[in-house]
Amino acid sequence: MKFGGFQKTSLIDFPGKISSILFATGCNLRCPFCYNRRLIIRPKPPFLSEEDAFEILESRRRYVSSVVITGGEPTLNGDLDAFVRRLKDRGFSVKLDTNGFFPHMLEKCLPYLDYVAMDVKTSLGKYGLMGAKGTEGFQRSIELLKDGRVDYEFRNTAVPGLVNKEDIPEMGKLVEGAKRFVFQQFVPGETLDKRLNDVNPYPPEVIRRFAEIMKSYVGEVVLRI
């Protein structure tokens, strides 16, 4: 694997842990609210190799023993499972962030993961707005996580226009019976679609109303707003 970025320390990306973050390049979607444009649109070097990543992680082990792999979309990489296994074999806790469109790779990684955060970006009918050609793989990944082999959360960035009140029950039906669903605030600025930089985020009370609806479908709803 190659990585387009590295963050030494995060206190918020891995629930309950201090982590380092590796950013994979490339993505199959083009979400208008994405703020990692440089990772998905013709990513440019310098890139970080696996060996470079391990060298940095080992040098910081006294401070951080958990790793988040995010993107871009990490599961695009055919060798992700081997890399995750190497991390696990070296004693690191590993969290994967994914859009869920590659369930085969997700399933291969599950034995070596401690936590998965999977995006549920909106209702199925709106996924075409993000360049999705179909959602069968995405729906399969939902079921894989609901099987409970690893701790997980489904999460949504509450983007006005992309996520409205009428979308919440549809999203709830998709993940019905899930352990945990997270709503996080949309923050405009350097988005893939520049028009979203002029969109005001939802007030917190609106997202709280979304959460009340979602509580009918899942075990726990978390707000990061």
N, C-alpha and C positions, 0 to 999 in steps of 0.2 A: 504494500500500500504506500501511497504518498499522501502527505497532508499539506493543506494550504495555510495552516496557522496553528499556533500553540498558545494556550493561556496557562500561565504557571499556576495560578491559584484562583479558585472560585469557592465561595461560601454558600452559594444558592443553587447550583445546577444539579447536585447529587443530594437528594433528601437525606439529612442527618450526617453528611460527610463533607469534609474539605477535599476538593478534587482539583486535578489538572484537566484541561480540556484539549482534545485533538480535533481539528476541523478537517473533515474529508472534503475532497473536491467533487464537483459534478452533481447534477440532480436531474431527475426525469420530469419534474414539475417546474412550472414558472409561476409561482404564487405572487400575485401583485404586491403583497405586503412584505415580501422577503427583503431582509436587510443585508444578506450575505451575497450580494450580486457578484463580487469578485471571485467567489468560490464556485459559482455555477455557470457564469457566462464567460467562456474562454479563459479559464483560470491560468494565471501566468506564474512562472517561477519567481523567486526561489521556492522550492518545495522541500518539505521535511520528509526524509526517508524513515522507514520503520526503525532502522538501526539508530538514526539520529534521535528519534523519539524515545527509544529505550534508554539511550545514554542520558538524555535530559531527565527522564523519569527516575532512573536509578540514582542520579545525583541529588534528587530532591526527596528521596524516600523518607528521610527523617522528618520531613514536614508534611508530605502528602503521600498517601498510599491508595488513593482512589482515582480512577480515570473515567472521564466522560468522552465518548466518541460521538461527535455530532457532525453537522455539515453545513451546506450540501446534503447529500443523502449517502450515508456510509454503506448501506446495503447494495449499492450499485457495484461495489468492489467484490470481485470474485474470490479474493483472499481475505476478506474480513474475518471469517470464522477462524482462520489460522492465526491471524493477528490477535484476536480476542483470546484465543486459547493460550498464546504465548504470554499475554498479560496475566491471565489467571494463574498459569504455571509459576509465574514469578511472584505471586502473592498479592497482586493488585485486585481491589474491588473494581468492577467494571459496570458502567451504565451506558446504554445505547439510546441515542435519540434517532427516531426513524419516522418516515411518513407511511410506512407499512405496505408499500407497493411491491415488495419483493419477499413474499412469505417464505420461499424456499431458503433464502439466505438467513432470514430471521430465525427460522427453525434450527438451522445448523449452528447458530450462535447461542441459542438459549441455554445449553448446558454450561456455558462459561460466563454467563451474565448474572449480575446481582440485581439489576434494575433496568427496566425498559420504559421510556417515555415515547408514546406513539401519538402523533398528531391526528386529531379528528377536526379537519379544517372548517367544515361546514356540512350541510346536508348533502346526500349523494347527488342530487340533481344539479348542484352548483359546482361539482368537481371539474366539469369541463372548463370553467372559468380559469382554472389553474393549469390547463394543458393536459389533464388526465384523459387517456384514450379508453379507459375502462376502469372499473373499480373492483373487479373480482379478487385480485390479489390483496387489495386493501381490506376487503371484508374477511378474507381468509386469515389475515394477520390479527384482526380483532379477535377471532375465535381462538387462535393460538394463545394469545395472552390471557384470555378469559379462562383457559384451561388451568391456569394457576401454577405453571412450572417455575415462574420467576415473579418477583415483586414488580409491579408495574403501575403506570398511570396512563390514562388517555387524557389528552390536553388540547385545549382550543385557545387560539388567540382571537379575542372578540373584536373583529374588524367590522366597523359599521358598513352596511351594505352587503358584505359577504356573509355575515352572521347576524341574522335578525331574530326576533322573538319566535316567528313561525318556524325557524329552522331547528330550534332547540328540541322539540319533541321528536323530530325526525332523527336528529343526532342521538337522542336518548334511546330510541328503538334500536339503532345500530349497535349500541354498546350495552344494551339492557342486561342487567345482572353483573356488570363489571364491578371491580373492587373500588376503583377510584377514578374520579374525573376532575380535571383542573381547568379553571378558566384563568387566563392571564390577559393583562391589559395590552392593547395595541398601542405602540408608540411610534408616531410618524417620524420620518427622517431617513433619507437615503434608501427609500424603498425601491423595489424593482420597477413598479409603476409609479412614476413621479407624481401622478395626480393624487395619490394617497397621502403625499406629504402635506396636502391642504385639508385633509379630513380630520376633524376633531374626534378624539377617542370617546367612547361611551363614558358617561359619568358612572362612578362606582355603583350607584344605586340601580342602574340598568343591568349591570352584570350580576348584581346580587339577585335580581329578579330572574335572570337566566338560571342562576344556581338553584333557586327554589324549584323551578320546573324540572331541572335535571335530577334533583333529589328523588324524584319518583322512579327513577330508572336504575340508579347505581347505589352502592353502599356508602360512599363518602364523596362529598364535593368540596374541593379546596379552591380558595380564591387567592390569586397572586396579582393583586391590583393596587 
